Each structure stands twice: as C-alpha cells, then as structure tokens.
Amino acid sequence: MSAGPACGLHHLLLQTSDLAAAEGFFLDFLGFTIRKREEFTDGRPLTVTNEGLGLTSGAPGHPCAVEHIAFRSSSIRAIADRARDAGIEILKDVGPGPYGLTVYLADPDGNRIELFAEDED
C-alpha cells in the first residue's frame, strides 16, 4: 500500500526575536488562544495555539524563506483600523486579493501576515 498525499497544513512554528512581543501580536491583537505552553525539544519556551501556530524564541536574525502567512478571518476593515490604532505596521492596506478582502500586517519580527475574508467586499 502506498502512502497517500499530505492532507493540508496542520501547524506552523515561528522563531521569534521577542517571544513576549510575538504573543502580544498573535494572542492579544489577533485573538489566537493558547493550547499549551511547554519547552521546545531544545529547551526554548514554546507557546502552541489552538489556531495551529507555535511560537518560540530564537529568530534566525536574517530574512526567512517564508513570503507570508495567511489566516482566514472576518471584519478585515476593522482589523486594519485596530492595527492603525495599535501602531502595527500595515504592509498592504485593505483591498481585493485572490481569496477575498485582504490586509497585510507586519508581526513584531517583520513577517508578512495576511488576513482575508472570503465573503467581504
């Protein structure tokens, strides 16, 4: 019996230069929720979210190969307004994208975070 195809992305682990700042962005601003906090295999702190994102310390300190990370969301215009109010950098303001209404934000490490809603104009 041959192995089947991969079924989809399950989670993503980001190395951060400031774990507290990353948690502030993903947990406090975007509203992700904590599934578990523990140590990564090499002893670094690890925060795992219910939304499939893991955060740990130790950013590589150079541009990464990931172009952007996209999350399905809602109320894109309201997210952009909250980002402005919070001083979060908007890399590309609200507009149409291939999956729906989209905004691109920078997380504390400069990663491009896309938020989109399929049913919004």
N, C-alpha and C positions, 0 to 999 in steps of 0.2 A: 504494500500500500504506500502510495506517495504522499508526501506532506501537502496540505492544502495551502492556499495563498494566505498572506497576512490578512487579518480581519479589520485593521484600522489602527490608528494611533491610540494608545492607551494612556500614556503619560509622557511628560517632558520634564527633565531635570535641568534647572538653570543654576550655574555657578554665579554667585553674586559677589561684588566687592564690598557690599554693606548689607548684610542679611536683614537687619532691622529696617533699613530703608526699603528694601525689596518687599518685605512683609507689609510695610505701610502702604505701598502701591497696590500689591495684588490682594491683600486681605482687607485693609481698611478702605481703599479707594474703589477697587473693582468688586469687592464683596465676596471674594473667594473664602471658603470655610476650611478650617483645619481638620484634617482626618487624623493626623498623628504627628507628634514631634518625637524624634529619636536621633541617634547618631548614625551618620552615614558609615559605610564599611570602613573608611579610613579614620573615623573618629570625629569628623567635622559635624557640626549641628545640621540637622535635616528637618525641614518643615514640609509635610506632604499635605496637599489639599484634596478635597473631595472632587474638585474640578479637573484633576489629572495633572497638576503642576507640582513639581517638587522644587524646593529652594534650598541651596546650601551655600556656604561661604567658599571663597577661593576662586574668584573670577580669574581667567587666564591672563588678563591685562592686555589683550590685543584683540582686534576685530575677529569675531567668530564667523563661522560659515553659515550661520542661520540668518536669512534675509529678514524674515519677520515671523511672528507667531500670531495666529488669528484665533479669535474667540467669538462664537455666536453670542449675540447679546440682544438688547432691545433699548429703545429710547436713546438712540445714538446722539441726537442733538443735545439732549440733557446731559449725557456723559461728557460731551465736548464742553458744555457750559461749566460743569463741575470741574473739569480739568483746568480750564482757564482760571476759575476761582481758586483752585488749589495750587496754582503755579506749575502745573505739569505741562511739559512741552508738548505741543501739538505739532506733529511732523507733517501731517497732511490733514487739512480740515475736512469737515463733513462733506461728503459727495458720493456720487454713484460709484460702485465698484462691481466686480464681476459676480459677487454673491448678494449684493444689496447695498443699502445705505451704509457707508463706511467712514470711520475716522481712524487715523493712525496716531498713537501716542508714544512717547519715549518713556521706558521704565527708568528707575534710578541708574542703571548701568548703560543706558542708551540703546537697549534693544527696542526694535520696532514692534509695537503691539498693535495689531489691527483688531478693531471691534466692529462687527457688522450685524445688521438685521435684515433678514430676507424680505420681510413684509412691510418695510418702511420706505417712504419716498423722500 
